[in-house]
Amino acid sequence: MNVTRIQRVVLLNNPRRRCFSTSTCFDIATCIASLQSCAHHANLSKGKELHLYAIKSGYLASPLVVTSLINMYSKCTLMSNAFKVFNYPTDLDKNVFAYNAVIAGFVGNGLSLDGFLVYKRMRHLGVTPDKYTFPCVIRACVEDLEVKKIHGLLFKFGLELDVFVGSALVNTYMKFGLVMDAHEVFEELPVRDLVLWNSMLNGYAQVGLFEEALEAFRRMRKNGVVACRFTVTGVLSIFSVIGDLCNGRAVHGFVMKMGYDSSVVVSNALIDMYGKCKCITDALGVFEMMDEKDIFTWNSIISAHECCDDHYGTLRLFDWMLGNKVQPDLVTITAVLPACTHLAALMHGREIHGFMIVNGLGKDGSNNGFDDVLLKNALMDMIAHNST
């Protein structure tokens, strides 16, 4: 049977196939390509078949096959298997690619400490890290002192000016509130891509330095870097906080020009910005133009109406949301209850409270990290207001 490598990969990933035959002549290159496809589609069952085939065929002697297997299991969130492959005894020493794959897998699956331990093992065994190692290791740091130690090592390996490593440093320094360290790294880098600008802009915003964030946005555009959806969302969130309607509308024009209005996340940010700036007509205009709406969309438009003291509109939209079979969450309820308070709509408020009880909203562990103090206060305020 004479088939091309591409045909073999397509054959392997055909959902109608239940298995593949060794008679198809899978060479190492095809095995690697197929594993990459399994990783991309998180196809664990096919990946396991390939793993078995690689063992039988002796392909685990190939560092590229080992790295591809580690990556496949990592993308399928099965790090125990990925680490077993990494530790599989072979006559070959583990190279930097295998170490990078397993470190990235641990960090990407939220197991930063394990990733950091593998990095330490890598250094102990004398394997030289590269520009793909350090971004993952930097993200794995849980203390600012660790980041500074890694930063110092970059000069030893000549990677202090690498844009990918620099982006990781900026993000991590900002995470720890080390704004000046992040700024210094940013200014020293000779090349600044969109990812790096976004890291700086959103880092400033997260620590409340909104003017610095907007200045970074202006510098980015002046340098000819075109803002993406992620950039626009971050800038709109700043305009929401500071109430800058004029610049918010300018960004809305840019969004329309670039076609970013098709993004649910960007449209949600626009609704939130217009709501915080008390421009309910504009918020509704964005809302009504959206083909797809998620829970954040409904929460944004409901909160926008309540922010503008349109209590009837708040309750109308809440009923519309329920009519569209969208399940409210704690954010929704917290936005709606004040409307019941202002309209003395005790019956409606009690219905909402009953809905919460039936659906377990507000119980310990059911709020997905949402601080429900505001919710409890809103309930108490509604009951007290309607009892007088």
N, C-alpha and C positions, 0 to 999 in steps of 0.2 A: 504494500500500500504506500504510494508515493504522495505525501501531502506536505504542504509548506508549513513553516513554523507558525505563521499567523493562523492558518487553518486549524492547526492543532490546539492553539490557545482558544480559538472560537469554539472548537469542538468540546474542549474541557469545560468551558463556562456556559454551554448550552443548558438551560434549566431542564430540558427534557431528558438529558443524559443522567443516568443513575450511577455510572462509574466510567472509567476509561480503561482501555486495554494497553498493556505494556507492548503489545504488537504495534502500537502507533509510533513507536520509536521516539520517545521523548528524550532528547539530548539535554545536556545541562542548561544550555541557553533557553530552550523552550520551557524547562522546569522553572527557571528563574522568572521568565516572562509571565508564566501562569501563576506563580506565587504572587507576583506584583499585582496581577489582576484580582486574585483572591483578596489581597490586602485592601485594594481600592474598593471592592464591593463588600468587604467584611464577610466573605464567604468561608466560614469556618469549616464546614463539612468537606468542601472541595480541597481546602487547604490541608486538612488532615490526610486526605487521600494522597495528596502530593508529598506530604511528609513521609508517609509509609513507602511510597514509591522511591523517594530519594534515599531512604535507608537501604532498601533492597538493591538499588542500583549503585550504591557506593558514592552517591553524590555529596554526602555530608563531609567529604574530604575537601570540597570546594568552599572557600571562604564566602563567595558570593551567594551560594545556596544557603549556607548557614545564616548569613545576614538577611536574606530574603525571607527565610522561615521565621526569624526573630521578629521582623517587621510585620509579617502576616499575623502572627499570634498577638502582637501588640495592638494592631488595628482591630483585632477581634476581641480585645480586652481580656485576653487570657495570658496574663503575664507569667503565671506558673509554668506554662508550657514554653513560653519564650525563653525563660531563664534556664529551663531544662535543656533546650537546644543550645543555648549559649555555653552551658557547662558540659555538653556532650564531649566525651573524650575522643580526640583525634591526634594525629601525629603533627598537626599544624598548630602553631601558636596563634592565639586570637589576635586579629589585627584591629586597627583603629575603627574600621567600619562596623565590625561586630560589636565593639564596645559602644560606639555611637548609637547603634540600633537599640541595644538593650537599655542604655541610659535614657534615650528619648522615649522608649516604651514605658519605663517606670514613671518618668516625669509626666508624660502625656496621660497616664492613667491615675494620676494623683498620688503616686507612691514616691514622692520626692526623696525621702530618706534612703530608700533602697537604691535610687538612682545615684545619689551622692556616695553611697558605700561602694557601688561598682566603679565610680570614678576614682575613689581612693585606691581601690584594688588595681585599677589600670595604671595609676601613677607608680604604685609600689612595684609593679612588674616591669616598669620601664617602657610602657607603651606611650608614645608621644601623642598628646591630644592635638586636635586640629580646630579649624574655625567652626566645624559642625558640632564638636564636643562641647565647647564652652557655652553657647547659648542655652543648652539644656541644663548644664551644671549650674549656671547662674540662676536660672529659674527654679532650680531645686534648693537654693539657699533659703534657710529659714531664719537667719540672723544677718544683720547688716555687716557685722564683722567678717562673716564668711564671704560676702560679696566683695568686700574690700581686699581680702586676701586673693581671691580669684582675679580681681582687677589688676593687682600687682603682678600676678603671674603672666598676664597677657603681654607685658613688655618683654619678658623672657622669650616668649615664642613669636614675637613680632606681630601680634594680632590686635594690638591696642587701637588700630585705626580701621579695623574691619567693620563694615556697616552692619552685618548681621549680629556680630558680637556686641557692637555698640548699641543696637536696638534693645538687645536683652539687658544690657547694663542700665540703660535709661529707664526701661520698664521697672526693673527690680529696685533701682535706687528710688524711683518715685513711689513704689509700693511701700518702702520703708520711710517715706517722708523726707528723704535726703535730696531735696530739690537742687541745691547748689552742686552736689556731686553729679547729678543727672545733667544739669546745665553745662558743666565743664566737659563732660564726655561728649555731649551733643556739639558743642562749639569746636571741639578739637577734631571731629571727624571731617575728612576732606570731601566725602561724598555723603549726601543726605537724601535717602529715597523717601517715598511716600509713607512707608511703614514707620520710619524713624520720626518723621514730622508728626504723624498721628500719635506716636508714643509720647512725644514731648507735649503736644497740645492737650491730650487727655490726661496726662500726668499733672500738668498745671491745674486743670479743671478739678481733678479729684481732691486736690489740697486747697481748693478755694482761691487760687491765683488766677482769676478770670481775665484780668487785663493782660497778664503775661501770656495766657492761652490765646487770646485774640491777636496779640502781637505776633505770636508764632504762626497763626493762621495767615496773617497779612504777609509775613516774611515768606511763607511757603508759596503763596500765590505769586509774589513778586519774583521768586526764583523759578517760576514757570512750572511748578509742580501742581498737577491737576487734582483737586480734591475728589475723593471717592465717597461712597455712601457712608462709610464709617466716619470719615472726617466731618461730613455734613451733619450727621446725627450728633456728634460731640459738640459742634459749634452751636447747633440749635438748642441743645440742653443748657448751654451757657446763656444764650439769649433769654431762655425761659426763666433762669434764676435772676438775671439782672433787669429783666423787663425791657429789653432792647427791641422794640417792634420794628423800627426802621431797618436795622441791619437784618432782622429776622425775615422781613419781606424780601430784602435783596437776595438772601440765601435761597428763599423760596423760588425766586426767578431763576437762579442758577440751577436749582433742582429740576425745574421744568425744562430748561435748556438742555440739560444732560440726560434727561429721561429717568432721573432717579425717583420720580414720583410713583413709579410702578413698584417701588420697594415699600413693603408694609412697615418696616422699621423706620424708614425716613418719614413716611406719612404720619406715623404715630408721633414722631418727634415734632413735626409741624403742628399737629393738633395740640400737643402739649404746650408748645411755644405760644400759639395764638390764644389758648385758654389762659395761660399765666399772664399774658398781656391784655386780657379781657376783651379780645376780639372774637366773640362767639360766632359771628357770621362767617369769618374766614375759617375758623375751626370746623364749622359745619360744612363749608364748601369743600374742604379737603376730605372730610369724612364721607360725604356723599359721592365723591369721585372715586373712592376706593372700591375696586372689584372684590378684594379679599380683606376680611377684617378678622383680627384675632382678639383675645381677651384684653390685650393691652390697648387695642384700638378703642374698644368699648369703654374701658376704664378711663382712657384719656378724654374722650368726648363727654362722658358723664361728669368727670371731675372739672372739665372746662366749664360746663353749665353751672355747676355748684360754685365754682370760683367767681363766676359772673353773677351770682345770686339769682340765677334762673332756676328756682326750686321746682316749678312745674315742669320745666324742660328736663330737669334731672330725673324726675320720676317717670316722665314720658319715655325717655331714652332707656331707663331701666326696664320698663315693661316691654319696649321694643326689643331689647336685648334678650329677655326671657322668651319672647315670641319667636326669636331666631334660634332658640334652643342652645344659647351660649351659657355655660355654667358660670355664675358669678363667683368671685373669690373674695377674700377679706378686704382687698383694696376697693372693690366695687361697693361692698356693704358700707365701708367707712365713708365713702363719698355720698352714698344715698341717704343714710340715716339723718344727717343734718338737714336735708330737705324735708324729711318727715317732721323734724323738730320745728322748723320755721313755719310750716304749713299747718301745724297742729294736727298732722295726719297720724294720730295714734294707731288707728286700725291698720293702716298701711305699714307702719313701723313694727307693729306686733306680728304682721304676716312675714315681714323680713326676718324678724327675730326667730319666728317659728321655722322659717326656711334654714336659718343657720343651725338650729338645734337638730333638725332632721338630717342635714348634710354634714354635721360634725364640724362646722366652721367655728373657729375660735377656741377649740379644745387644745389642750397641751399637745404639742407635736403635730398639729394639723395645719399650722400656719405657714409652713415652708419658709421659715425665717422671718416672716413679717411680724413686726412689733405690734401686737394687738392691744396695746394700752390705749391707742387712739380709738380703736373699735369699742372698747369697754367704756371709755369716756363718752363716746357718741351715744351709746345705748343709755347710759345713766342720764345724760343731758336730755335725751328725747323723752324718757319716762318722767323726769322731774318737770320738764317744761309743760308736758301734757297733763300733769296732775294738778296744776295750779288753776 
